[in-house]
Amino acid sequence: MFLRDIISGGSYWLLSVLPGYYGRAFSSFSKKKKLYYRAKRKDLFALQRRRLINLLQIHSKNGIYSPLIKKIGIPRDENFDIYYYISQFPLLTKEFVQDNAESLLTPGGAGVYMNSSGGSTGVPLNFWQDYNYSVESLATTFLSDSIQKWYPGCREARLWGAPKDLSKIEGPRGRFFLFLKNQLWLDSFNMGEARMAEYHKMLSAFRPRVLIAYASSAFVFARFLKESSIKPDYGLEAIITSAEMLYPHMRETIEEVFGVAVFNRYGSREVGNIASECEKHGGLHLHMYDHIIEILPAANSRHQFGCEGEITVTCLNNFSMPFIRYKIGDLGVITNDYCSCGSETIMLKKITGRSSDSIITREGRVIHGEYFTHIFYGMKGVRQFQFVQRDYQNYEARLAVSGDYDKNSERDIKKECRQVLGADINLEIIYLQNIEPSQASGKYRFTISMLGTE
């Protein structure tokens, strides 16, 4: 195992000194991103303005965005108000990308390839990325992981479930790369009790420094260990959660069981790593080198600090397809406050949920999914839950329960749900052996609103 550590560390070093564009570009971007992570905020905004101008010049050849860029104009003065300027562009929706993927390709890109995301809904989203995006994203991931106790070559376990990612580690070639990267991958799509007991043995033998996991998968695994009276001793220094909402009760349980800090990160397959939590745990640092993030409190509104709203992303490193003001589907809050760690990047204070995970009442009130986590995970015997809004009147509570569950709890569940959703709603409680993650993404969804999807 020690020899593997040495070989893996050497392979990451080799990546940074490879001859040709990839090695030089990766090394250059890695150095720049480390510097800008510690830069003054005014310099970060100046960098974003320069990168936005460069992005618009490239996408001025894009069939759909060329007329828009010509109409709005590319700024000549680098001191322009970046939030006002990009507010002149229309919001980019997943539906528009689905319908216009071919037309959104900007000609002339290097190393262009089509990527895709199944998303939580199972509707495929195809989009273009390129060599520059690939190299920059890797450099950003290295930076993100390095502030979360990872280092090149350290033993890393992944509790992951995206089919696109898992397919890369199959066969002899996949196993070779796992060896080279010093990684152990565990399929979060298949997490029955017998499989989780096996995962515990594998992690005990592998002894990873860092566990990278879907937030819900880390939580489900932690609950299994706790309920099985297993005290894990894996040698972990940190757990990095990603890809889903990390609710406070989930963080608390994971940290209690594993005895190490949880570091959250936020991103998507479409635009890469957006923000990462540092050791101060006061929010997530936006990767301002890569993105401009807006928070829109209401439809057609402009960006506001300190308010909850829909997150939009302008990706500054994809030269093959313009992700400008992309509605990523999440809600959050960003703040002008400074982190005590010394980095002056803008902070994503919190992610409050996916817009499709919020329940909307007939009166227009928005109930965050976190409300339902407090109902069910404080209830004895409830191993898993999923709360589904069919329409304004009809709801389902899907439960996977253990032997100490009291069926009289149904009365309390209905009472608490009707307090916020209305006394006349229909709530059906369905009991399942297990609640499986999405087949498209391998992620669990605790709350689902079907409004507008049927």
C-alpha positions in Angstrom: 0.0 0.0 0.0 2.9 2.4 0.8 4.4 1.7 -2.7 1.0 2.6 -4.2 1.0 5.9 -2.3 4.4 6.8 -3.8 3.4 5.8 -7.3 0.2 7.8 -7.1 1.9 10.9 -5.9 4.4 10.6 -8.7 1.7 10.3 -11.3 0.1 13.5 -10.2 3.4 15.3 -10.3 3.9 13.9 -13.8 0.6 15.4 -14.9 1.9 18.9 -14.1 5.1 18.5 -16.1 3.8 16.7 -19.2 5.1 18.1 -22.4 2.6 19.7 -24.8 -0.4 21.9 -24.2 -2.2 19.8 -21.6 0.7 19.6 -19.1 1.7 23.3 -19.6 -1.9 24.5 -19.4 -2.8 22.5 -16.3 0.4 23.7 -14.5 -0.3 27.3 -15.5 -4.0 27.3 -14.5 -3.2 25.5 -11.2 -0.7 28.2 -10.3 -3.0 31.1 -11.3 -6.0 29.7 -9.5 -4.0 29.3 -6.3 -2.9 32.9 -6.5 -6.3 34.2 -7.2 -7.8 32.3 -4.4 -5.7 34.5 -2.1 -6.1 37.7 -4.2 -7.8 40.9 -3.2 -11.5 41.1 -4.0 -11.1 44.1 -6.3 -8.5 42.1 -8.3 -10.9 39.1 -8.5 -13.7 41.3 -10.0 -11.2 42.8 -12.4 -10.2 39.3 -13.4 -13.8 38.4 -14.0 -14.4 41.4 -16.2 -11.4 40.6 -18.4 -12.4 36.9 -18.7 -16.0 37.9 -19.5 -14.8 40.2 -22.3 -12.7 37.4 -23.7 -15.6 34.9 -23.5 -17.9 37.3 -25.3 -15.4 37.8 -28.1 -15.2 34.1 -28.6 -18.9 33.5 -28.5 -19.6 36.5 -30.8 -19.3 33.8 -33.5 -22.1 31.7 -31.9 -25.2 31.4 -34.1 -27.6 32.1 -31.3 -25.6 34.6 -29.2 -24.0 36.6 -32.0 -27.0 38.9 -32.5 -27.4 39.3 -28.7 -23.7 40.2 -28.2 -23.8 42.6 -31.1 -26.9 44.3 -29.8 -25.7 44.6 -26.2 -22.1 45.3 -27.2 -18.8 44.1 -25.7 -17.5 46.5 -23.0 -14.5 48.5 -23.9 -13.9 49.9 -20.4 -12.8 47.2 -18.0 -14.4 49.1 -15.1 -18.0 48.2 -16.0 -20.6 47.0 -13.5 -20.4 43.3 -14.2 -23.8 42.4 -12.6 -25.6 45.2 -14.5 -23.9 44.2 -17.7 -24.8 40.5 -17.7 -28.4 41.3 -16.5 -29.0 42.5 -20.1 -28.6 38.9 -21.4 -31.6 36.5 -21.2 -31.7 33.7 -18.7 -30.6 30.4 -20.1 -32.8 27.5 -19.2 -32.2 23.7 -19.3 -35.2 23.4 -21.7 -33.6 25.9 -24.1 -30.3 23.9 -24.0 -32.2 20.6 -24.6 -33.9 22.1 -27.6 -31.0 23.9 -29.1 -27.8 22.0 -28.2 -26.5 21.8 -31.8 -27.2 25.5 -32.5 -25.4 26.5 -29.3 -22.1 25.2 -30.5 -19.6 28.0 -31.1 -17.3 27.2 -34.1 -13.6 27.1 -33.9 -13.1 25.4 -30.5 -10.3 23.0 -29.7 -11.0 19.5 -28.5 -14.7 19.9 -28.5 -16.8 17.1 -27.1 -20.4 16.5 -26.1 -21.1 15.8 -22.4 -24.5 15.0 -20.8 -26.2 15.1 -17.5 -29.2 12.9 -16.6 -30.0 15.2 -13.7 -32.4 14.3 -10.9 -35.4 14.3 -13.2 -34.0 11.7 -15.6 -34.4 14.0 -18.6 -31.0 14.0 -20.5 -29.3 17.3 -21.0 -26.6 17.4 -23.8 -24.1 20.2 -24.0 -20.7 21.1 -25.5 -17.4 21.4 -23.6 -13.9 21.6 -24.8 -10.2 21.2 -24.0 -9.9 24.5 -22.2 -12.8 23.7 -20.0 -11.5 20.2 -19.2 -8.0 21.5 -18.2 -9.4 24.4 -16.2 -11.9 22.3 -14.4 -9.3 19.8 -13.4 -7.1 22.6 -12.0 -10.1 24.0 -10.0 -10.9 20.5 -8.6 -7.3 20.2 -7.4 -7.6 23.6 -5.7 -11.0 22.8 -4.2 -9.8 19.4 -2.8 -6.5 20.9 -1.5 -8.4 23.3 0.8 -10.4 20.3 2.1 -7.4 18.2 3.3 -6.8 16.3 0.1 -3.3 16.2 -1.5 -2.1 14.6 -4.8 -1.6 10.9 -4.3 -3.3 10.5 -0.9 -5.7 7.6 -0.5 -9.1 8.7 -1.6 -12.4 6.7 -1.4 -15.5 7.7 -3.3 -19.1 6.8 -2.5 -20.5 7.8 -5.8 -23.3 6.7 -8.2 -23.3 8.6 -11.5 -23.4 6.0 -14.2 -21.2 8.2 -16.5 -18.5 8.3 -13.9 -18.7 4.6 -12.8 -18.4 3.4 -16.4 -14.9 5.0 -16.5 -13.6 2.6 -13.8 -14.7 -0.6 -15.3 -12.4 -3.2 -16.8 -8.6 -3.5 -16.6 -8.0 0.0 -17.8 -10.4 1.4 -15.2 -8.7 -0.6 -12.4 -5.3 0.6 -13.6 -6.3 4.2 -13.3 -7.9 3.6 -9.8 -4.5 2.1 -8.8 -2.6 5.0 -10.3 -4.9 7.6 -8.6 -4.9 5.7 -5.3 -8.7 5.6 -5.2 -11.3 3.2 -4.0 -14.8 3.6 -5.6 -17.9 2.4 -3.9 -21.2 2.4 -5.8 -23.8 4.5 -4.0 -26.5 3.2 -6.2 -26.4 -0.1 -4.5 -26.5 0.5 -0.8 -28.5 -2.2 0.9 -27.4 -3.2 4.4 -25.3 -6.2 3.2 -23.5 -4.0 0.7 -22.8 -1.3 3.3 -21.4 -3.9 5.7 -19.0 -4.9 2.9 -18.1 -1.2 2.2 -17.2 -0.9 5.9 -14.7 -3.7 5.6 -13.3 -2.3 2.4 -12.8 1.1 3.9 -11.2 -0.4 7.0 -8.7 -2.1 4.9 -8.0 0.7 2.4 -7.8 3.4 5.1 -8.4 6.5 3.0 -7.4 10.0 4.0 -10.4 11.5 2.3 -13.9 10.2 1.5 -15.7 12.0 -1.3 -19.4 11.2 -1.4 -22.9 12.3 -2.5 -24.2 14.0 0.6 -27.2 11.7 0.9 -25.0 8.6 0.5 -22.6 9.7 3.2 -25.6 10.3 5.4 -27.3 6.9 4.7 -24.0 5.1 5.3 -23.4 7.0 8.6 -26.9 6.1 9.8 -26.3 2.4 9.0 -23.0 2.4 10.9 -24.6 4.2 13.9 -27.7 1.9 14.0 -25.4 -1.2 13.7 -23.3 0.1 16.6 -20.2 0.2 14.4 -17.5 2.7 15.2 -15.5 3.3 12.0 -11.8 3.6 12.2 -10.7 4.3 8.6 -8.0 6.9 9.3 -10.0 9.6 7.7 -9.0 13.3 7.9 -12.0 14.7 6.1 -15.2 13.9 4.3 -16.1 15.9 1.2 -19.7 16.0 0.2 -21.0 17.1 -3.2 -23.7 16.8 -5.8 -26.7 17.2 -3.4 -28.1 19.3 -0.6 -26.2 18.8 2.6 -28.8 19.6 5.4 -27.6 20.5 8.9 -28.9 17.3 10.5 -27.0 15.3 7.8 -23.7 17.1 8.5 -24.2 16.5 12.3 -24.8 12.8 11.9 -21.9 12.3 9.4 -19.4 14.2 11.7 -20.7 12.3 14.8 -20.2 8.9 13.3 -16.9 9.4 11.5 -15.4 11.8 13.9 -14.0 14.2 11.3 -15.1 17.5 9.7 -17.4 17.5 6.6 -16.4 19.9 3.8 -19.1 20.7 1.3 -18.6 21.6 -2.3 -21.1 22.8 -4.9 -21.1 22.4 -8.7 -22.7 20.6 -11.7 -21.6 18.6 -14.7 -22.6 21.4 -17.0 -20.4 24.1 -15.4 -18.0 22.3 -13.1 -17.0 23.1 -9.5 -18.7 26.4 -8.4 -17.8 26.8 -4.7 -15.9 25.0 -1.9 -16.0 25.1 1.9 -12.8 25.8 3.7 -11.6 24.8 7.2 -13.5 27.8 8.8 -16.9 26.3 7.7 -18.5 29.7 7.3 -19.9 29.1 3.8 -18.5 28.1 0.4 -15.9 30.1 -1.5 -17.0 30.9 -5.0 -14.4 30.0 -7.7 -14.5 33.4 -9.2 -11.8 32.6 -11.8 -14.3 30.2 -13.4 -17.8 31.7 -12.9 -19.9 34.8 -12.3 -22.7 33.8 -9.9 -25.9 35.8 -9.6 -28.7 35.4 -7.0 -32.1 36.4 -8.4 -34.7 36.8 -5.6 -37.7 37.0 -8.1 -38.4 36.5 -11.8 -36.6 39.0 -14.0 -34.9 40.6 -11.0 -31.2 41.6 -10.8 -28.6 40.1 -8.6 -28.8 40.8 -4.9 -26.4 40.0 -2.0 -27.8 38.6 1.2 -31.2 37.5 -0.2 -32.3 34.0 -1.1 -33.0 33.5 -4.8 -32.4 31.4 -7.8 -28.7 30.7 -8.7 -27.6 31.6 -12.2 -24.1 30.8 -13.5 -22.0 32.4 -16.2 -19.2 30.0 -17.0 -16.0 31.8 -18.0 -14.0 28.8 -19.1 -16.1 27.0 -21.7 -15.3 28.3 -25.2 -17.4 25.9 -27.2 -20.8 26.7 -25.7 -22.0 29.9 -24.0 -23.4 29.1 -20.5 -24.4 32.7 -19.8 -26.8 33.3 -16.9 -27.6 29.6 -16.8 -30.4 28.7 -14.4 -28.8 25.7 -12.7 -32.0 24.9 -10.8 -30.9 25.7 -7.2 -31.7 28.3 -4.6 -29.1 29.9 -2.4 -27.7 33.0 -0.7 -24.4 34.8 -1.4 -22.9 37.4 0.8 -20.4 40.3 0.7 -18.9 39.1 4.0 -15.2 38.1 4.2 -14.1 34.6 5.4 -11.8 34.5 8.5 -9.5 32.2 6.5 -8.1 35.2 4.6 -9.4 34.4 1.2 -11.4 37.4 -0.2 -13.6 35.4 -2.7 -17.3 36.0 -2.6 -19.0 33.5 -0.2 -22.0 31.3 -1.0 -23.5 31.5 2.4 -25.8 28.6 1.9 -27.6 26.5 -0.7 -31.2 26.2 0.4 -32.3 23.5 -2.0 -33.2 22.7 -5.6 -36.1 24.8 -7.0 -37.8 21.4 -7.8 -37.3 20.3 -4.2 -39.4 23.1 -2.8 -43.0 22.5 -2.2 -45.4 25.2 -3.4 -48.8 25.6 -1.8 -52.0 26.7 -3.6 -51.6 30.1 -2.0 -48.0 30.5 -3.4 -46.1 29.8 -0.2 -42.7 28.0 -0.7 -41.9 25.3 1.8 -38.3 24.2 1.7 -37.5 20.5 1.5 -35.6 20.8 4.8 -38.9 21.2 6.7 -39.8 17.6 5.9 -36.4 16.3 6.9 -37.1 17.6 10.3 -40.4 15.8 10.5 -39.1 12.4 9.4 -35.6 12.1 10.6 -36.6 13.0 14.1 -39.0 10.1 14.1 -38.0 6.7 15.6 -37.8 3.9 13.1 -37.7 5.9 9.9 -34.7 4.9 7.9 -35.4 6.7 4.7 -38.1 9.0 3.4 -39.2 10.8 0.3 -42.0 13.4 0.2 -43.7 13.9 -3.2 -46.1 16.7 -4.2 -48.3 15.4 -7.0 -50.3 18.6 -7.3 -51.6 21.3 -4.9 -54.0 18.8 -3.3 -52.3 15.4 -3.4 -49.1 14.3 -1.7 -47.2 11.1 -0.9 -44.9 10.2 2.0 -42.8 7.2 1.0 -41.1 5.6 4.0 -38.6 2.8 4.6 -38.9 1.9 8.2 -37.2 -0.4 10.7 -38.8 -2.8 13.3 -39.1 -0.1 16.0 -41.3 2.2 13.9 -44.7 2.9 15.5 -47.4 3.0 12.8 -49.3 5.4 15.1 -46.8 8.0 13.9 -48.9 8.3 10.8 -51.2 10.6 12.8 -48.3 12.9 13.7 -47.0 13.0 10.1 -50.3 14.0 8.7 -50.8 16.6 11.4 -47.5 18.3 10.8 -47.8 18.2 7.0 -51.3 19.7 7.1 -50.1 22.5 9.4 -48.0 23.9 6.6 -49.8 22.6 3.4 -53.4 23.0 4.4 -55.9 21.0 6.5 -57.7 19.7 3.4 -54.8 18.1 1.6 -54.7 14.3 0.7 -51.6 12.6 2.1 -51.0 9.0 1.2 -48.3 7.2 3.3 -46.5 4.4 1.3 -44.2 1.9 2.9 -41.2 0.6 0.9 -38.4 -1.8 1.7 -35.9 0.7 0.4 -36.0 4.1 -1.4 -33.8 3.8 -4.4 -31.8 6.7 -5.8 -32.5 8.2 -9.2 -31.5 5.8 -12.0 -30.3 8.8 -14.0 -27.9 10.2 -11.5 -27.5 7.8 -8.6 -28.6 10.6 -6.2 -31.4 10.5 -3.6 -34.1 13.1 -3.6 -35.8 13.7 -0.3 -38.5 16.0 -1.6 -39.9 16.2 -5.1 -42.5 18.6 -6.5 -44.2 17.4 -9.7 -45.8 20.8 -10.4 -44.9 21.8 -13.9 -43.3 18.4 -14.8 -46.3 16.5 -16.0 
